[in-house]
Amino acid sequence: MKLYLSEDDVLAFLPMSKAVELVEGAFRQLADGSAVNHPRRRVILPTGAVLHYMAGGTPSYFGLKSYSAHAKTGAHFEVLLYRSADGLPLATLEANHLGQIRTGAASGVATKFLAREDAAVAAVIGSGFQAETQLEAIANVRQLKEARVWSRKEEKRTAFARRCAEKLHLNVRAVETAEECVRGADIIVTATASKQPVLESAWVAPGTHINAAGANWAERRELPTDLVLDKAALVAVDSVEVGKIESGDLLIPLKERSGAAFPAVEMADIVAGKQPGRTNADQITIFKSNGLAVEDIAVAGYICEEALNELTPGQASAARRRATR
């Protein structure tokens, strides 16, 4: 028998600061070859239901994240966690919040390595499930003075601003247009399901860092071609292999510019010092986030460890015995 950990367990045991640390560690392990990642695959049914699945492993843990999605019922995530040393099953985790937190954490790592040290104003386009942890992660690695949010529905962006201001003790304002949101920002987040760019390159000032965390389909994008191929000094992805499959933000510009080379380097190599990150204050940098299973496994392993530590000695011993059967 293995552990079953709920959404409440995930929220109790995975603070954003720890998630950023764990995801950074996963990038370092990818860079040195001690971690592996398999790209997302999808089973698409005539009913409109989709099964997504992705796998990865670290020296301590390996496993699978799968989730179903349907327009009528939303998305439902789970992680199956195993021990790397011997392949024994350890836990099943409900993973809606796990994925939300680790997606934010990946942008936190990118911001840590690519944004200017003095970056203080954040702009968030999108106010859905993923957007809140994006802002939380940025606030974890930079001393923000202000954040702005824009999304299509006024009531949602207003609620988002109020909620994040209370949670993060930060000045967060809902604004009327995407342009008002973006102009003058030091760090920009796009967290939407848009098929078309949600901002214009003319709005983006020199020295800005962008986390494009929304679209992870080859046919969708949030950023315009000229921003990606012309204005950005550096584009990083969490995986070039994955990026070439599902980064519409990069693939669509390549279709529009015949002969252009794939423009991105891996975030793991920047974290490990194998590739330079930002080299001057005026550069525009982009992190195109698609999400990797190895990031999910890294945080799931930590949650499992913390859950076991919370048990009484007898309960923990029994749980560990069950996990080895």
C-alpha positions as CSV (number, residue, x, y, z in Angstrom):
1,M,0.0,0.0,0.0
2,K,1.2,3.5,-0.8
3,L,0.4,7.0,0.4
4,Y,-2.5,8.9,-1.0
5,L,-1.9,12.7,-0.7
6,S,-4.7,15.2,-1.3
7,E,-4.8,18.7,-2.6
8,D,-4.9,19.9,1.0
9,D,-1.7,17.9,1.7
10,V,0.0,19.6,-1.3
11,L,-1.0,23.0,-0.1
12,A,0.2,22.2,3.4
13,F,3.6,20.9,2.5
14,L,4.7,22.9,-0.6
15,P,5.4,26.6,0.0
16,M,6.4,28.6,-3.0
17,S,9.9,29.3,-1.7
18,K,10.6,25.5,-1.4
19,A,9.0,24.9,-4.9
20,V,11.4,27.4,-6.5
21,E,14.3,25.7,-4.8
22,L,13.2,22.3,-5.9
23,V,12.6,23.3,-9.5
24,E,16.0,25.0,-9.7
25,G,17.5,21.8,-8.4
26,A,15.7,19.8,-11.1
27,F,17.1,22.1,-13.7
28,R,20.6,21.5,-12.3
29,Q,20.0,17.7,-12.5
30,L,18.9,18.0,-16.1
31,A,22.0,19.9,-16.9
32,D,24.3,17.3,-15.3
33,G,22.4,14.3,-16.7
34,S,21.2,12.9,-13.4
35,A,17.6,13.7,-14.2
36,V,15.5,12.7,-17.2
37,N,12.3,14.0,-18.8
38,H,9.9,12.6,-21.3
39,P,7.7,15.1,-23.2
40,R,4.0,15.4,-22.8
41,R,1.8,13.2,-25.0
42,R,-2.0,13.5,-25.6
43,V,-4.9,11.1,-26.3
44,I,-7.6,13.2,-27.9
45,L,-11.1,11.6,-28.1
46,P,-14.0,12.5,-30.4
47,T,-16.0,13.5,-27.3
48,G,-13.6,16.4,-26.8
49,A,-12.0,14.7,-23.7
50,V,-8.2,14.7,-23.7
51,L,-5.7,12.6,-21.7
52,H,-2.3,14.3,-21.2
53,Y,0.6,12.3,-19.7
54,M,4.3,13.0,-19.1
55,A,7.1,11.3,-17.2
56,G,10.4,12.1,-15.6
57,G,12.9,11.1,-13.0
58,T,15.5,12.4,-10.5
59,P,18.2,10.4,-8.6
60,S,15.6,10.0,-5.8
61,Y,12.2,9.7,-7.5
62,F,10.6,9.0,-10.8
63,G,7.0,8.9,-12.0
64,L,4.2,10.0,-14.2
65,K,1.9,13.0,-14.2
66,S,-1.4,12.5,-16.0
67,Y,-4.5,14.6,-16.4
68,S,-7.8,14.6,-18.1
69,A,-9.4,17.7,-19.6
70,H,-12.7,18.6,-21.0
71,A,-14.4,21.9,-21.7
72,K,-17.4,20.9,-19.5
73,T,-15.5,19.6,-16.5
74,G,-12.1,21.2,-16.5
75,A,-8.8,19.5,-15.8
76,H,-8.0,16.7,-13.2
77,F,-4.4,16.0,-12.3
78,E,-2.6,13.2,-10.6
79,V,1.0,12.2,-10.0
80,L,2.2,8.6,-9.5
81,L,5.5,8.6,-7.5
82,Y,8.0,5.8,-7.4
83,R,11.4,5.3,-5.7
84,S,14.3,5.6,-8.1
85,A,16.6,3.2,-6.2
86,D,14.3,0.1,-6.7
87,G,11.2,1.2,-8.6
88,L,8.8,0.7,-5.6
89,P,5.6,2.8,-5.6
90,L,5.5,5.5,-2.9
91,A,2.5,7.7,-3.4
92,T,-0.4,8.9,-5.5
93,L,-0.9,12.7,-5.3
94,E,-3.7,14.9,-6.3
95,A,-1.9,17.4,-8.4
96,N,-4.0,20.4,-9.6
97,H,-2.3,22.6,-7.0
98,L,1.0,20.8,-7.4
99,G,1.1,21.7,-11.0
100,Q,0.0,25.2,-10.4
101,I,2.7,25.8,-7.8
102,R,5.5,24.2,-9.8
103,T,4.5,26.1,-12.9
104,G,4.8,29.3,-11.0
105,A,8.1,28.1,-9.5
106,A,9.6,27.5,-12.9
107,S,8.9,31.1,-13.8
108,G,10.4,32.1,-10.4
109,V,13.6,30.3,-11.3
110,A,13.7,32.0,-14.8
111,T,13.1,35.4,-13.2
112,K,15.8,34.8,-10.6
113,F,18.4,34.1,-13.4
114,L,17.1,36.4,-16.2
115,A,15.4,39.4,-14.8
116,R,17.3,42.5,-13.8
117,E,18.3,42.6,-10.1
118,D,16.4,45.8,-9.6
119,A,13.2,44.7,-11.4
120,A,10.3,46.0,-9.2
121,V,7.2,46.2,-11.4
122,A,5.4,43.1,-12.6
123,A,2.6,42.9,-15.2
124,V,0.4,39.8,-15.4
125,I,-1.8,39.2,-18.4
126,G,-4.4,36.6,-17.4
127,S,-6.2,36.0,-14.1
128,G,-7.0,32.3,-14.2
129,F,-5.8,29.4,-12.2
130,Q,-2.1,29.6,-13.1
131,A,-1.7,33.4,-12.9
132,E,-1.7,33.7,-9.1
133,T,1.3,31.5,-8.5
134,Q,3.2,33.2,-11.3
135,L,3.0,36.4,-9.4
136,E,3.7,34.7,-6.1
137,A,6.9,33.1,-7.5
138,I,8.1,36.4,-9.0
139,A,7.6,38.1,-5.6
140,N,9.6,35.3,-4.0
141,V,12.7,36.1,-6.0
142,R,12.4,39.9,-6.6
143,Q,11.5,42.8,-4.3
144,L,8.4,44.0,-6.1
145,K,6.9,47.5,-5.5
146,E,3.9,47.1,-7.7
147,A,2.0,44.6,-9.8
148,R,-0.6,45.1,-12.5
149,V,-3.1,42.6,-13.9
150,W,-5.2,42.6,-17.0
151,S,-7.6,40.0,-18.3
152,R,-10.7,40.2,-20.5
153,K,-13.3,40.1,-17.7
154,E,-13.2,43.1,-15.3
155,E,-14.7,41.1,-12.3
156,K,-12.0,38.4,-12.6
157,R,-9.1,40.8,-12.8
158,T,-10.4,42.9,-10.0
159,A,-10.9,39.8,-7.8
160,F,-7.4,38.6,-8.7
161,A,-5.8,41.9,-7.7
162,R,-7.6,42.0,-4.4
163,R,-6.7,38.4,-3.6
164,C,-3.0,38.7,-4.5
165,A,-2.7,42.0,-2.7
166,E,-3.9,40.4,0.5
167,K,-1.9,37.2,0.1
168,L,1.4,38.8,-1.0
169,H,1.1,42.1,0.9
170,L,1.8,43.9,-2.4
171,N,0.3,46.8,-4.3
172,V,-1.6,44.9,-7.1
173,R,-3.8,46.9,-9.5
174,A,-6.4,45.7,-12.0
175,V,-6.0,47.9,-15.2
176,E,-8.3,48.5,-18.2
177,T,-6.1,47.4,-21.1
178,A,-3.2,45.0,-21.9
179,E,-1.1,47.9,-23.0
180,E,-1.6,49.7,-19.7
181,C,-0.6,46.6,-17.9
182,V,2.6,46.0,-19.9
183,R,4.1,49.4,-20.5
184,G,6.7,50.3,-18.0
185,A,6.8,46.8,-16.4
186,D,10.2,45.2,-15.6
187,I,8.8,41.6,-15.5
188,I,5.8,40.5,-17.7
189,V,3.9,37.2,-17.3
190,T,1.5,35.9,-19.9
191,A,-0.7,33.1,-18.5
192,T,-3.6,32.7,-20.9
193,A,-5.0,30.1,-23.3
194,S,-4.9,32.6,-26.2
195,K,-4.3,31.4,-29.8
196,Q,-3.0,34.9,-30.8
197,P,-0.5,37.3,-29.2
198,V,-1.8,39.1,-26.2
199,L,0.7,42.0,-26.3
200,E,2.7,44.0,-28.8
201,S,6.5,44.2,-28.9
202,A,6.3,48.1,-29.0
203,W,4.9,48.0,-25.4
204,V,7.9,46.1,-24.1
205,A,10.7,48.3,-22.8
206,P,14.4,47.5,-23.0
207,G,15.5,45.5,-20.0
208,T,12.2,43.6,-19.5
209,H,12.0,39.9,-18.7
210,I,9.0,37.9,-19.9
211,N,7.6,34.6,-18.6
212,A,5.3,33.2,-21.3
213,A,3.6,30.5,-19.2
214,G,0.3,30.0,-21.1
215,A,-0.1,28.2,-24.4
216,N,1.6,24.8,-24.6
217,W,0.2,23.7,-28.0
218,A,2.0,24.2,-31.3
219,E,-1.0,26.1,-32.7
220,R,-1.3,28.7,-29.9
221,R,0.9,31.6,-28.8
222,E,0.9,34.6,-26.6
223,L,3.9,36.5,-28.0
224,P,4.3,38.2,-31.4
225,T,6.9,37.1,-33.9
226,D,9.0,40.3,-33.9
227,L,9.4,40.1,-30.1
228,V,10.6,36.5,-30.2
229,L,12.9,36.7,-33.2
230,D,14.0,40.3,-33.3
231,K,13.8,42.2,-30.0
232,A,14.6,39.4,-27.5
233,A,18.3,39.0,-26.8
234,L,17.7,35.6,-25.2
235,V,14.9,33.1,-25.3
236,A,15.1,30.2,-22.9
237,V,12.9,27.1,-22.7
238,D,12.6,24.5,-20.0
239,S,13.4,21.9,-22.7
240,V,14.4,22.3,-26.3
241,E,12.9,18.9,-27.1
242,V,9.6,19.9,-25.6
243,G,9.7,23.3,-27.2
244,K,10.1,21.9,-30.6
245,I,6.9,19.9,-30.0
246,E,4.5,22.3,-28.3
247,S,5.9,25.9,-28.1
248,G,3.6,27.7,-30.4
249,D,5.3,30.9,-29.3
250,L,8.4,29.7,-31.0
251,L,7.1,27.4,-33.7
252,I,4.7,29.9,-35.3
253,P,7.4,32.5,-35.7
254,L,9.6,29.9,-37.4
255,K,6.8,29.2,-39.9
256,E,6.5,32.9,-40.6
257,R,10.2,33.4,-41.0
258,S,11.5,30.8,-43.5
259,G,15.0,29.7,-42.7
260,A,15.0,31.0,-39.1
261,A,16.7,28.8,-36.6
262,F,15.0,27.5,-33.4
263,P,15.7,30.5,-31.2
264,A,15.9,29.1,-27.7
265,V,18.4,27.6,-25.2
266,E,17.6,25.5,-22.2
267,M,17.0,27.0,-18.9
268,A,18.9,24.1,-17.3
269,D,22.1,25.2,-19.0
270,I,21.6,28.8,-17.8
271,V,21.0,27.7,-14.2
272,A,24.1,25.4,-14.4
273,G,26.3,28.2,-15.9
274,K,26.8,26.4,-19.2
275,Q,25.0,29.2,-21.1
276,P,25.1,32.9,-20.3
277,G,21.8,34.5,-19.2
278,R,21.3,38.3,-19.2
279,T,24.5,40.1,-20.0
280,N,23.4,43.7,-19.8
281,A,20.5,45.7,-18.3
282,D,18.9,46.7,-21.6
283,Q,18.4,43.2,-22.9
284,I,14.9,41.7,-23.3
285,T,14.8,38.1,-22.1
286,I,12.0,35.5,-22.5
287,F,11.3,32.3,-20.7
288,K,8.9,30.1,-22.7
289,S,7.5,27.7,-20.1
290,N,5.8,24.5,-21.2
291,G,6.2,22.5,-18.0
292,L,8.3,19.3,-17.4
293,A,7.3,16.2,-15.6
294,V,10.7,16.1,-13.9
295,E,9.6,19.3,-12.1
296,D,6.5,17.7,-10.9
297,I,8.4,14.7,-9.7
298,A,10.9,16.8,-7.8
299,V,8.2,18.6,-5.8
300,A,6.1,15.4,-5.4
301,G,9.0,13.7,-3.8
302,Y,9.4,16.5,-1.3
303,I,5.7,16.5,-0.5
304,C,5.9,12.8,0.2
305,E,8.8,13.2,2.5
306,E,7.1,16.0,4.4
307,A,3.9,14.0,4.7
308,L,5.8,11.0,6.2
309,N,7.6,13.4,8.6
310,E,4.2,14.6,9.9
311,L,3.1,11.1,10.8
312,T,3.8,9.6,14.3
313,P,6.8,7.3,14.3
314,G,4.5,4.3,14.3
315,Q,2.4,5.6,11.5
316,A,5.5,6.6,9.5
317,S,7.0,3.1,9.9
318,A,3.8,1.4,8.9
319,A,3.5,3.7,5.8
320,R,7.0,3.0,4.8
321,R,6.5,-0.8,5.3
322,R,3.4,-0.6,3.1
323,A,5.3,1.4,0.5
324,T,7.9,-1.4,0.2
325,R,5.5,-4.3,-0.2
